[in-house]
Amino acid sequence: MKKVLLSLLFSLLAVCSYGQVGLKKADRNYDRYAYIDAIKTYERLADKGYKNAEMFKKLANSYYFNAQFDKAAKWYDELFAMTTDVEPELYYRYSQSLKATGNYAKSDDMMNAFTAKTSEDLRGKNFSEKKDYMKQIEANSGRYEIGDAGVNSQYSDYGSTVYEGQLVFASARDTGNFVQRKHKWSNQYFTNMYSAAITGDSVGKSLKFAKNINTRFHESTPVFSKDGKTMFFTRNDFNDGKKGKNGERITLLKIYKATKIVEKKEKDSTVSWTNVAELPFNSSNYSVAHPSLSADGKWLYFASDMPGGKGQSDIWKVEITGDNSFGTPVNLEAINTEGKETFPFVTNENELYFASDGYQGLGGMDIYMSRINQDGTYEEPQNVGAPANSKMDDFAYYIDTKTRKGFLTSNREGGAGSDDIYKFLETRKLVCEQELSGIVTDLATGEVLPNTRVTLFDEKFNKLKEVVSDDKGFYDFGTVDCGKAYYVRAEKEEYETKEQKITISKDTGKTDLPIQLERKIKAVTVGDDLADVFGINYIYFDLDKWDIRPDAAVDIAKVLDVLNQYPTMKIDIRSHTDSRASHKYNQKLSERRAKSTLDWLRANGISADRLTSKGYGETQLVNGCKDGVKCSEEEHQKNRRSQFIITAL
């Protein structure tokens, strides 16, 4: 027994001794971002029974940083089984990794713990405010038909765009060197740009694209100007044979610009990309990558961890002020989080697509879309749903808004290897779309009113659009935003201007807003009540008051307008009270109200010989609120009024 115990003791010592040596080696690899090498050593130690919280953390992180979330979850399990006294960010990574295994319930538990530890973190706030995030994702799902793009290899293929009928993308397949160089972070070859001709729904053979641009380092994610003569692309900090490094001797990413040159020959022509230059806001101390151009070509969007950002990687934009000049980069604070926002893509429909792990999604990075408003602000991002998104990383979204066809990149299960490019058809738009239109008619006759000017305003009465109704009285504002309120104003000679408020449905469809206009000159007779003929409200008074309230001034101004339109019209002002107080008191109160109303009209230019007034006290109640009957204040209010009866024309 003693020999057995000694043997076990020596075995344990051997493991510990080997573990300490191996751990130092693995830590060195980890610190140098050589995660694949670090993983091999860490896992050998774990297989031999060596347990260490710091080792489990770094092993899990190594898998997490390489987007192998299911494997990361396994080692975060081991870490959290040993201790929960870890930095808050590990709770977040654990939560994200658990989604790759389908364990959304435990993922939410980790997010609750993360939120409790980081009250100011936007990722936690987003989760707390939208714990039913899966309902929105489910509502947005099922809108894509998706399949293999036909260009994938066993290596990483990602970041596609379309240029002159070609699918242009980055790939870590054969770099063409005798000694193929691998990136220590992922153990993948450095990427070059490739292209494949698009024919219908299929693509041709993949060939090297822009050979003179490709180097022995990473090149990826090109975007092209509208005229096709300028290309912006991502490359490691390497130009003219010189490699840049940051303070930790790491070569980061930069955005470069190149110009297309076509050399015409007798039978054909050759294309080359020259004048490669890095953009002025690049730096060796931070990464700038994955450019995208706005539809008008005036703004360049990109991802960066430059100073002034919120998280590990943010979306920025910069104004293109000249051929080789740019403004100051602007952080898109409305959409960025403490996590990773990257791979922006801007459509000609003012939609910004990007990938993020900072919002609650299906797992890893998900693709989101934010509408860009006319004032340059950004609406709350929406998850585009499955199957565009999966439990793993989904990013690098591109769509042709005319055909609704596009491409995205994912490392989901069932691919050819690592990151793969998928083609898709969007069968239903993500954003609700509503069309606002209607017919303008005469209120009295129902006759359609052509040539009516109809104006659309937002909630703050900013003018958005103006149209004229056609020969059938039809007007059409086209597309408006779902869920928003608008004001619609209709104007036509000989008719009263009418203004209506309309709140648009939150579901895709059409909003019909009929408009009925009243003629300014109406058939009126002696004895008519202006309230009935012209749709003017009674003038209401506060309890025991006879002054004209601000809201009543709006309606008495309408009476003034009618009297000005009919210069020979005379009216009798009849004022009333509710049943509270004595009959004698109410009679005098109603007379004061009648006089107050008459004085207002006289003060605004109406001759005294056109006006008479009389108080009726509580003798003409409009409801059953007489003495002894309990009524609400609203019911009593209906009796405290002045009305206007035509006495002569």
Number of C-alpha atoms within 10 A of each C-alpha: 6 7 8 9 10 11 12 12 12 12 12 15 12 12 16 18 12 14 22 14 11 17 21 13 15 26 22 15 19 21 11 15 18 19 27 22 20 28 22 12 20 26 17 13 22 15 10 13 13 18 17 15 17 13 22 23 19 23 29 29 25 26 23 23 15 15 22 21 28 20 20 27 24 18 24 26 16 16 25 17 10 13 9 11 8 13 10 17 13 19 23 24 24 27 28 32 30 28 24 25 17 14 13 18 12 14 23 19 13 21 25 18 16 24 22 12 15 14 11 10 16 19 22 25 15 16 19 14 9 14 14 11 18 16 11 15 19 13 14 19 18 16 19 20 13 18 12 16 19 17 22 21 18 14 18 24 29 30 25 29 25 21 17 10 12 18 20 26 26 25 32 24 19 15 21 10 8 7 7 13 16 16 17 17 18 20 14 18 21 25 28 28 29 26 25 21 18 16 10 6 10 13 17 14 11 19 13 18 18 16 14 11 17 18 18 17 19 22 26 28 24 26 24 22 16 14 7 12 13 17 19 26 22 23 28 25 26 21 15 7 6 7 13 16 17 14 8 8 11 15 19 21 25 25 28 26 20 19 16 15 14 11 10 10 8 5 5 7 9 9 12 15 19 16 11 16 15 20 16 13 14 18 19 20 20 17 22 29 29 26 28 27 24 21 15 9 14 13 18 22 26 26 24 26 21 21 9 9 19 22 19 16 22 28 31 24 21 18 17 16 11 9 7 10 10 17 14 11 15 14 21 17 14 12 21 25 25 18 21 22 31 29 26 30 25 24 18 13 11 16 18 21 26 28 26 29 24 26 30 25 25 26 25 30 28 28 32 25 24 21 20 17 11 8 6 9 13 19 15 12 18 20 29 26 24 20 16 26 27 22 26 23 24 29 29 23 28 25 21 15 12 7 9 15 18 20 26 24 25 27 24 21 11 8 16 18 15 22 25 27 30 23 23 23 17 19 12 13 13 17 18 15 19 20 17 19 18 16 20 27 21 15 13 11 9 11 13 21 20 18 19 24 17 23 19 21 17 15 13 9 11 11 13 11 13 16 16 18 21 16 12 14 19 21 26 18 17 12 14 17 18 19 14 13 16 20 18 20 16 23 17 17 11 11 16 15 16 15 16 12 15 15 14 22 17 14 12 16 15 16 18 13 17 13 23 20 23 19 16 14 12 11 7 14 14 13 13 15 20 20 16 11 12 17 12 19 19 21 23 26 23 13 13 16 15 22 16 18 13 8 11 17 15 14 18 22 15 16 21 17 11 17 18 13 12 13 12 10 18 22 24 20 20 23 33 30 36 26 22 16 12 11 15 10 14 22 19 15 22 27 21 20 31 25 21 18 23 20 14 17 19 16 10 10 11 18 12 13 9 16 19 17 20 19 22 20 26 27 15 13 19 15 12 12 19 16 13 8 8 11 13 8 9 8 15 21 15 19 23 27 23 26 22 26 19 18 17 13 12
